[in-house]
Amino acid sequence: MGIVNDYITKVVTRLNEHKYNASKPWLQYYDRMPEHLEYYNGSVYDMVYDTSLKYPNNTALEYFNSKISYRDFMLHVDAVAVALKKMDIVENECVTICMPNMPEAIYLIYAVNKIGAICNIVHPMLSAGEIEKAMAATNSTSLFVSDVSYQTVKDLPVENMVVCDVAHSMNVFLRTAYRAKNKKNFNFRDNCVQWDAFLKKDNCIMDTHASRSKNSPAVIIYSGGTTGKSKGIILSNLNFNCLASQCEAVCKEARAGNSILSALPIFHGFGLCVCIHVPLALGLKCILIPKIDTKKLPQTIKEKKPNLLPVIPSMLNIIVNSKELGPNAFQSVKVILSGGDYLSDKLSREVIAYFRRCGSTANIQIGYGLSEATAFVAATNESVRSIDNLGIPNPDTDIRVFDPAGENECEYGTVGEICVNGPSVMLGYIDNEEENAIALRSHRDGKVWLHTGDLGYMDANGVLHYSSRLKRMIISNGYNIYPVELEEVINECKYVASSVVVGIRHKIKQEVPKAVIVLKKGVEQTAEIEREIREYCKKNLARNAVPQEIEFRTALPVTKIGKINYRKLQEDSEQKEV
């Protein structure tokens, strides 16, 4: 008599702490996670600086065989900040960074933020014209590139161009080998300054710190809007810093001293926000990988021994189809963080089984987000791990499903557009009020909701489920590809009358682009014409956006009202896999 089961006590305690809320039913799964958090009141630089004071001797970055402590990391950032000020970079000026995951790129991001300027981060695989467009849209006159991208951008008319080779922070043996192998990348023109010269130029001691509010802009990254056009997303200091606090609350392994594989690129929201700022703000070690070699990914995990493994589903697909490296190969991995694309239940089960055989007890924590909301707004946890769901909203994040045609909230279980309200939602698209009005809408509840363009539903327990994409967009290897942009480029080819780009299934990348083309009158379909169109695409499109397949038609299918029938083209292509 008088004995209460310990588990019953735990359940009652949890219910008392988080009483069921009919408007936020997901709170019942928060367990000891708070509904509200206190967020850092400062810049992204300030937050990482404070972390460096707590853990000065912890490793901040690991790059091949080189390790940089938090103390040394901040010294590098400070040196770059001085050099930026000597270039006369002013507060709120946009500085364009076109680099892979390398220490100098990370120094730049925090140095630019320290002086009160804004990072304009672009994809290193973009064409020169696309990079020039991104710089023009942000009035950016300074460009930082790696040797890999220099040959693409060398003729751009920019005021300041600084080049740093990927091997700069490698040890002397790796650096020498890299430079010998990639001699062609080092044919620099007089219009650029190399990294060491940039740092040494009139170097002096000066105060470079700008006091920035939490709501001031910090970074511009690129994604697509509801029309499929790529847009510059303005993210604030609060956006980044709140994400760090939310990840600390959501993921128990996001703790100082642990390590994370930072292989997803910094121009990708998932890569920059979750794989770089979150760990640096919390005292973790970032294991930087400048370019993912998919064939060696399992070996990389075995050698680098990360505790947190952020991946996109196509990476997991590669891993489970690779040779197993032994019963202890993955024993360091404590949690697998999957995002960027839909993870099927079949693949999820295969991943868990594979990792168990390789010595890891890690489970998969699925995250849902988009760049417009700093890449992460919901996740699964120990209480929410049922099949086919995206988990529950992060603290201070409200997620609702609305009728795509209006502001009416859908009933539980009814598919509609997923919308987000919370501190991680972007400031807006740069210089694009039309798209801002579509994406950020004030509802009659008085809140501004981010309309994600994704279709899904919320069940009666507050668990979010994904259905499909409202936008006509291709996700290939975790990267967003926007058919409208590809069609605009392809239609400029001298042989092409019109084109439509659709996604076709791919064994590794999930989807790749396929172009359906109608040739101009008088142009015959020949192998030579197809070869020239393919070469044109390679020259004018980013590598991951080049169509893997080209189909020629005499006409494009249309609907009853005369519009191009995209759905018909997509259905025709869905039966094929490359």
N, C-alpha and C positions, 0 to 999 in steps of 0.2 A: 504493500500500500504506500502511496505517496511517491512512487518512482516514475519519473517521466523519461521516456526514451530520448536519448541525446539528439537523434536526427529530428524528432518532432520539435524539440526545443529550438534547433537550428532553423527549421522551417518557420516556426512562429515568430522567431526573432527577425527573420528576413521579411516576413509579411508586415510586421510592425514598422520596420525601417522603411519599407517601400510598399505602402498600401496600394492596392489596385486602383489605377486611375483610368476611368472609362475613356478619357480623351487621349491618354498615353499608356495603353495596355502593356507596352514593352517594358515599363518600369518594373514589372514583377520579376523580370529576369536579371535585374541589375545586381542582385545579391548584395555585396558590400561596395559596389561601385557607386559613387555619388551621382545624384541627378544633375547637380550643378558644380562647376569647378571655378577656381580663381585663376585668371589668366595673367600672364606676364605683361606688365605695363611698360613696354619699351620696344626696341627694334629687334630684329633677328640677330644682329651682331651683338647687341647688349645681352640677350639671353644666353648665347653661346659663350660670351666673355665671362659671365657670372658662373657658368658651368666650369669653365677652365680654372677659375679660382678654387673651386671645390675639388677638382680632380686634375691638378697640373701635371701629374706624372702618368696619368692614364694615356694610352695610345688613342689619338683622335683619328689618324689616318694610317692605313697600311697600303703600300703601293709596291707590288712585286716584293722585293726583299727589304724595302725601306719602311721604317716606322717613324711617325711624327707624333710627338706627345702633344697634349693640349697646350702646354706652355709654349712649345715651339710653333705650334699651329697659329697661335695668336700673334707671335712675333712675325711670322710670315705675312699674316693678314695686315698687320700694322705697316710693314715695309711696302706692301702693295698699295695701301691707302695713301701713303706719302707720295709714291710715284704717280698715283691718279691725280692727286691735288696739284702736282707739278705739271700735269697735262692740262691744268685749268678745267677739270671736270667740276661742275657746280651742282648744288643741291637740286634734286628732281630731274637732272639730266639723265637720259637713257644711254647706257653703255652696253653695246652688243657683244655677247659672248657666244662664240661658235666653236665649242671644244667638247671633247669626250670627257669621261670621268677620270680626271687626272688632278693631282694636288693643286696645280696652279689655277685650274678652273674654280676649285672650291675656295681658294684664297681670294680670288677675284670677287666671287659672289658676296662674301662677307665684308671685303674691303669696300666694294661699291656701296654696300648698305651702310657701312660705318660712316662714310663721308656724306651720306644723305642722298646719294644718287640712286638710280633704278636699274636693275639688271634686265636686259632684253636678251633672253636666252633663245637661240635658234638652233635648229637641227643641223649638224655638220654635213649631212648628206644632201642638203638642199642645193639647188642650182644657184649660180651666181645671181640670176635675176630674182629668184625668190628671196635670197638674203638681202639684196639691195632693196626689195620691196618692204621687207620687215624693218629695215633701217629707216627708210623714208617715212614709213607710217608712224615711227616713234621719234623722228627728227634726230636720230642717232648719228653721230659723226665719228665715233670711235669703235673700232672693231678688234676684238681679240680672237685669234684663231690658232689652231694647232698646225703643225707641218702637214698633217694629212689633208686639211681643207685649204691650205694656202694656194695650191695650184688652181683651185676653183675660183677663189676670190681675188687673186693677185691684181686683176685689172679694174677692180671696183674703185670708183672715185671717192675714197674716204679720206677724211682729214688725218686720222690717226689709225695706223694698223700695227698691231703688235703680234709677233709670232712666237709661239713656244712649242718646242718639239715634245712629243709624247714621252720621250725618254729622259727628259730633263731631271726628274726626281728619282730615276732608277739608280741603282748602284753603278759604279764605274764600268764594271764588266758588261752588264746588260745594256748600259747606255752606249758603249762602244760598239757592241754587236748590232744594236738597233740602227745606229747611224750609218754603219757600214752597209747594212742590208737595204736601207731606204735612202740612198744618196740622192735619188731624183727629187725627193721632197725638200731638199735643202738648197735649191737654186733660188735664193731670195733676191728680190729686186730692191732698188734703192728706196722704194716707197714704203718700206716697212722697217720696224725696229724689232730686234730680237729681245727675248725676255730679260736676259741679264743686263743688256744695255738700258732697257726700260726701267729696271730697278735701280741702276747706278746713276741714272741721269740726274745730275744736280741733287744727289741725295742729301737730306738734312733732317734734323729733328724738328718736328712741327706738330701742332695739335690738329688732328684730322677728324675728330669725333663730332658728328652733328647730332643734336638732340632731336629725336624723331618720335612722334606720337605713335601709339599702337595702330591707329587707323590710317596712317600714311602709307602710300604705295611702296612696295619693296621690289617686286619682280613682275616681269611680263613673260608669260609662256604662251605657246600657241596651241590652239585646238580648233574645233569646228563649231559653227553655229547651227541654228535650225535649218538654214538653207544649204548647209554642207560646205560653206566657204570657211577657210581658215581665218581665225581671228586672234588678236592679241588679248590675252586675259590678264587683267591687272589684279594681282594679289597683294594684300596688305601685310604689314608686320604681324597684326593680330591673326590673320589667316594662318600663317606659318606657326606662330607661337601657341595658338590654341590647339593646333593639331598635335603638337608635341605633348601638351598636357593631356589631351584626350587619348593619345596612344599609350601614354603611361598608365592611364586608368583602364584602358581596354585590354592591353596586352601585358600580362604579368612578366614577360621576359624582356620587356623594354626597360632595362635597368642598367645603371652605370656598371661598367666592367664587362658586360656582355659584348659580343661582336655581331655585326650584320654584314651580309654580302651586298655591297653597293654596286651591283652590276647593271641594274636598269638605268638608262641614260638620264642625265640631268635635264635634258630638254623635254623629258616626259614628266608629267605631273607626279606620277607614282614614284619615279626615280628621284626627283629633286626633293619633294616634300617628305615622303616616307623613308627613303633610303639615305638621305643626306641630312636635312635639317633636324628631323626628329631625333636620330641617334646623337648628333652633335649637341643638341640642346639638353640631352639626358645623360651624357657622359659615356656613351657607347663607343666602340671602335668601328669605323667604316672601312671595310676591305674594298678598296676601289679596283674596279675592273674596267679598263678603258673600252674594250670591245669584247663582247661575249663570243667565245668560240664554242658553238653549240655541241660540237663533237667532244670537246674536252670538259664540258660542264660538270659531269660527275667527278672527274679527277680534280677539278678546281675546288669543288666542295670538300673533297677528301683532304686536299692539301691545305686549304685556307682555314678549315674548321670553324665556320661561322655558327653562332648560336641561333640567330634569326635568319631565315632564308626567304626574302621577298622574291616572288616569281610571278610570271604570267602563265596561264595554262599550257601554252605551247612549249615552254621550258620544261614543265613537268612531264609533258608527253615525250620529250626527248630523253629525259632522265629514265623513265620507266622502260624505254625501249633500248637502253644502253646496257652494256655488260656490267654486271654487278662487281664491285671492287672489294668485296670482302665483308665479313660480319661486323666489323668495327668502322667501316669507311665513313659512315654518317653519324657516328655516335655523338658528335658535338652539337648537332642540330636539335634545338629545343622546340622550335615552332616554325611551321611553314606558313608564310603569309601570301595568299593567292589573291590577285586582283587583275584589273585591266581587261578581263574578258570572262565569259561564262565558263565555269568549271563543272563538267558533267559529273554525275554521281559515279559513273563507271570509271572515269579517270581518277576520281578522288579515291576510290577503293584500291585501285592499282597502285597509286602513289603511297598510300599508307602501308600496303603490303610490302612494297619495294623498300621503303625506308626501314620497316621493321627488320627485314632480312639484312639490312646494312647497319644495324645496331642503333637506330634512332627510335626514341619513344615519342617523337614529335607528332602532334596532330595538326591538321590544316585549319587555319583561321582565315575564313573567306572575308574579304573586305569589298565594299561597294563604294564607289565614288566617281568623280569626274574632275577634270582639271578646274572647272569653274567653281568647284567647292573644295579646292586644295587637295583633291585626289581621294579623300576618304571621309565618308559620313556614316557608314554603318558596317557592322561586322558580326560574325557569329561568335559565340563564346561557349563555355562548358555546358551551359543550360540550353543553348539553342544550336543544335547540330543535326537537325533533321535533314532529310534529303531535299535538295532543290530550294534553298533559301539563301538570302543575302544577309540574314541576321537582323539585328536591332539597331536603332539609331544610337549614335555616340551621345555622351552627356551634352546637354544644352542644345541638342540638335533635334529639330522637329521635322519628321518626314510624313508627308501625306500623299494620298493618291487622288488626283482630281480628274474629272471628266475633261478630256483633251479639248473639248469644244467650249468649255466655260470654266467657272469657278466652283462648281458643285463638287463637294467631296464624295468620292465613291464609297459605297458600302463595303464592309469587309468581304474580301473574296472576289470583288469586282475589278476587272482590269481597267486601268486608266493611266494617266501620265504621272510618273513619280516626281514629286516636287519637294524641295528642301528649303528650310529656314534655319539659320544658325550662324555662329561666329566664323565658320570656315567658308562662307559664301563670298565669292569674289566681289571686288568693287565695281567691276563691269568690263565690257570690251572697250579697248582703246579706240576713240574716234569712230564709234559706230552706234549711234543712238537708236537706229532702226532695230538692230539686233538686241540692244539692251532692253528695248521695250518688249521684245518677244521673250527674252530669257528671264528678265527680272520684272515680275509683275506684282503690283500692289493689289491684294485681294480685299474683299469687304471686311475681313477680320482684322484689317489694319497692318498685317504683316507683309513684307516683301518676300515673295517666294521665287526660288530659282526653279524654272521649268527645265528639267533635265533632257527632255526628248526621249526618255526611256519609258517603255510601257511595263507595268507590273501591277501587283496588288499587295495589300496588307491583309493578313488573316486576323481573326478575332483576338489572337494573343499578341498582336502588335509586331509579328514577324514579317519582314519584307520579302517578297518573291518577285523575281524578274521574269518577264514574258518575252519581250522582243524590243527592237530598236524602232522608235518612232521616226528617227532620222534615216535618210538613205545614206548609210555610211558603212564602210568596210573596215573590220578590225583584223589586221594582219600582223601576227606575231606581237600582239599587244599595242600596235600603233594604229591610230585612226587615219584612214585614207578616205578622202572626200571626192566621190565621183564627179561632182560638178566641176571641181578644179581640174581634174584630169581631162574631162571632156572639153573644157575650154582650151587646153593646150593642144590636145589631139586634133581638134577642129581647125587649128591654125596651120596644120600640115597642108602642103600644097596639093596633096592627092585626095584629101578627105572632104566629103560634103557634110557629113554629120556623124556623130558617134554617141554611144551610150556605154558607160562602164558599170559593170555589175560584179558582185563577188562570187567566186567559185570556191568550193571546198579544197583544202590543201591538207595533206597528211600531217604536216608539222606546224605550219603557220595558221591553221584553222581556216583562213580565207586569203585569197590573193585576187588582184584585179584581173578582169577579163574585159577587153574592148570589143564591142560590136560596131562595125564600121560600114558606112555606106560611102563608096568612092564617088568622086566627082564624075560628071558626065564626060565620056570620052576617055576615062582612065580605065585601063584593063587590069583585071586581077591577075597578077603574075607573081612568081616567087621573088623577082627583083623589087617589085613595088612593095611587097610585104616586108622585105629586108630593109628597104629605105624607111618605111614607117616605123619599124622597130628601132632602127638607129636614131631616128628623130625623137622617139620617146625616151631613149636612154640619155640623149643629150639634154632634153628639156624637162625631165621629171626626176624627182628624187628616186634613188635606187629601189626603195621598197614600194614605190608607187608605179613602177613600170609594169604594164600589163603582161601577165605570164602567158596569156593566150589572146589571139586575135581571130575574130570571126567576121567574115565579110557577108553582107546582105545587100540585096538590091533596094530594100526599103525597111524602115523601122516600123514595128507594129504600133498601132494607135488605138486609143479607146474610142468609144462611141461619140465622144464630144471632140475628138480630134487631137487629144494629148498623147504624147508618147507613152506607150504601155510598159512602164518599167517593170511592173510585176510580172508580166508575161515573159519578158526577157530574163528576169531573174529565175522564174520557174523553169524556163528552157535550159538554163545553165546549172540548175541545182542537181541534176542527175550525174554530173561529171565531177570527178575528183582528180587533182593533179598532185 
